[in-house]
Amino acid sequence: MQEGHQNITSPDERYVANVFYELYGGAAGGVNTWVEVTDQHSNETKVIYYADAQSTVTLNWVDDETLHILNEDPQYLNRSQTTILHVATEIYDEFGRACKSFLLK
């Protein structure tokens, strides 16, 4: 597991979002990415996003509680995993396992 180059704080400084990467499958494999958000008030951290990493993964706050996660490769836009999430109430899992929260803890 590797921590990504992004560690961004929400505009009101309540949340901090971090992106992480994990290699899988050896030389022919790929990279998984997930985003953790820490609530600075409660000191709780949770995973809100999990998907295969594309060539570009960036995080940007839309407002105090909404995070835009860009995860795409310009050559393969049909594989884009880009989404916008309300960090207190929403999660995204590319593989549809979000309802099985054990996989995201």
Secondary structure, DSSP 8 states (H G I E B T S, - for coil): -EEEEEEEE-TTSSEEEEEEEEEESGGG-EEEEEEEEEETTTTEEEEEEEEE--SEEEEEEEETTEEEEEEE-TT-GGG---EEEETTT--EETTS-TTSGGGG-
